[in-house]
């Protein structure tokens, strides 16, 4: 008795609008899962929180990475995810620097002339501006100490 007749124009317009809205919603759904910032952060925390010097590697599946003293960010095409580090600060390391050699396994006393030079390099790396960089295949982490200079080096 209170049903809408199926041939009424307003029923067809309503169904058309509903269909258009559903198409709009479906086209806005992401194509891929969001980037994983928790995995790299957990790797950094596991190495940095250890009682002894250690190393770690985490495979990255992101387009860009941003390493900050107290958090890490990963980014894909249009999405970014950040995760706060439990153990910080960490020292972001760039490829081609002396700290990069230490991150890759060289002993600090073979790369730097003195513990003070090592400490200055850590300080300079910590003062650099944080920017997004192209993400390689893996994130490397290493805790290093030489006399009073200690750091958790993180490079990607």
C-alpha positions as CSV (number, residue, x, y, z in Angstrom):
1,X,0.0,0.0,0.0
2,X,2.9,2.4,0.7
3,X,5.3,1.0,-1.9
4,X,6.8,3.1,-4.6
5,X,5.8,2.2,-8.0
6,X,8.8,0.8,-10.0
7,X,8.0,3.0,-13.0
8,X,8.1,6.3,-11.0
9,X,10.8,8.7,-12.2
10,X,12.1,9.5,-8.8
11,X,12.9,5.9,-8.1
12,X,15.1,5.7,-11.2
13,X,16.9,8.9,-10.4
14,X,17.6,7.8,-6.8
15,X,19.0,4.5,-8.0
16,X,21.2,6.3,-10.6
17,X,22.5,8.6,-7.9
18,X,23.2,5.7,-5.6
19,X,25.1,3.9,-8.4
20,X,27.2,7.0,-9.2
21,X,28.1,7.4,-5.5
22,X,29.2,3.8,-5.2
23,X,31.3,4.1,-8.3
24,X,32.9,7.2,-6.8
25,X,33.7,5.4,-3.5
26,X,35.2,2.4,-5.2
27,X,37.5,4.5,-7.4
28,X,38.9,6.2,-4.3
29,X,39.9,3.0,-2.6
30,X,43.8,2.6,-2.5
31,X,45.4,0.2,-4.9
32,X,48.0,-1.1,-2.5
33,X,48.4,-1.4,1.3
34,X,49.8,1.6,3.1
35,X,53.6,1.7,3.6
36,X,55.0,-0.2,6.6
37,X,56.8,2.1,9.0
38,X,56.5,-0.2,12.0
39,X,58.8,-2.9,10.6
40,X,61.8,-0.6,10.1
41,X,61.1,1.1,13.4
42,X,61.0,-2.3,15.2
43,X,64.4,-3.2,13.6
44,X,66.0,0.1,14.7
45,X,64.6,-0.4,18.2
46,X,65.8,-4.0,18.4
47,X,69.3,-3.0,17.6
48,X,69.4,0.3,19.5
49,X,67.8,-1.3,22.6
50,X,70.3,-4.1,22.8
51,X,72.7,-4.5,25.6
52,X,75.7,-5.0,23.2
53,X,76.7,-3.6,19.9
54,X,74.7,-5.0,17.1
55,X,73.5,-4.8,13.5
56,X,70.3,-5.2,11.7
57,X,68.8,-5.0,8.2
58,X,65.2,-4.5,7.1
59,X,64.0,-4.9,3.5
60,X,62.2,-1.8,2.4
61,X,59.2,-1.8,0.1
62,X,58.7,2.0,-0.2
63,X,59.7,4.7,-2.7
64,X,61.2,7.0,-0.2
65,X,62.4,7.0,3.4
66,X,63.0,9.8,5.9
67,X,65.2,9.0,8.9
68,X,64.9,11.4,11.9
69,X,66.5,11.2,15.3
70,X,63.3,10.0,17.0
71,X,61.1,8.6,14.2
72,X,61.2,7.1,10.7
73,X,58.9,7.7,7.8
74,X,58.3,5.6,4.6
75,X,56.4,6.8,1.6
76,X,54.9,5.3,-1.5
77,X,53.3,7.2,-4.4
78,X,50.9,9.2,-2.4
79,X,50.9,7.8,1.1
80,X,53.3,8.2,4.0
81,X,53.6,6.5,7.3
82,X,55.6,7.5,10.3
83,X,56.6,5.5,13.4
84,X,58.2,6.9,16.6
85,X,61.3,5.1,17.8
86,X,61.5,3.8,21.4
87,X,65.2,4.1,21.5
88,X,66.7,7.3,20.3
89,X,68.1,9.5,19.1
90,X,69.5,7.6,16.1
91,X,72.1,9.0,13.7
92,X,70.9,9.2,10.1
93,X,73.7,8.2,7.7
94,X,74.1,9.1,4.0
95,X,75.9,6.9,1.5
96,X,79.4,8.2,0.6
97,X,80.3,9.5,4.0
98,X,82.8,8.1,6.5
99,X,79.9,7.1,8.8
100,X,78.5,5.1,5.9
101,X,81.7,3.0,5.9
102,X,81.3,2.4,9.7
103,X,77.6,1.5,9.1
104,X,78.7,-1.1,6.5
105,X,81.0,-2.8,9.0
106,X,84.3,-0.8,9.1
107,X,85.7,-0.2,12.6
108,X,85.6,3.5,13.6
109,X,89.3,3.6,14.5
110,X,90.1,2.4,11.0
111,X,88.0,5.2,9.4
112,X,88.5,8.1,11.8
113,X,91.7,9.6,13.1
114,X,90.4,10.0,16.7
115,X,87.3,9.4,18.8
116,X,86.7,13.2,18.7
117,X,86.6,13.1,14.9
118,X,84.1,10.2,15.2
119,X,82.0,12.2,17.7
120,X,82.0,15.3,15.4
121,X,80.9,13.2,12.5
122,X,78.0,11.9,14.6
123,X,77.1,15.4,15.7
124,X,77.2,16.8,12.1
125,X,75.0,13.9,10.8
126,X,72.5,14.6,13.6
127,X,72.3,18.3,12.6
128,X,71.5,17.7,8.9
129,X,68.2,18.7,7.5
130,X,65.8,15.8,7.3
131,X,64.5,15.2,3.8
132,X,62.9,12.4,1.9
133,X,65.4,10.2,0.0
134,X,64.9,7.5,-2.5
135,X,64.6,4.2,-0.6
136,X,67.0,1.4,-1.5
137,X,66.2,-2.2,-1.1
138,X,67.1,-2.3,2.6
139,X,67.6,-0.3,5.8
140,X,70.8,-0.9,7.7
141,X,71.2,-0.3,11.4
142,X,74.4,-0.6,13.6
143,X,75.3,0.5,17.1
144,X,78.8,1.6,17.4
145,X,80.9,3.0,20.3
146,X,84.5,4.3,20.4
147,X,85.6,5.6,23.8
148,X,82.8,8.0,24.9
149,X,81.3,8.4,21.4
150,X,78.3,6.2,20.9
151,X,75.7,6.1,18.2
152,X,73.0,4.1,16.5
153,X,73.7,4.6,12.8
154,X,70.8,4.2,10.5
155,X,71.2,4.4,6.7
156,X,69.1,3.7,3.7
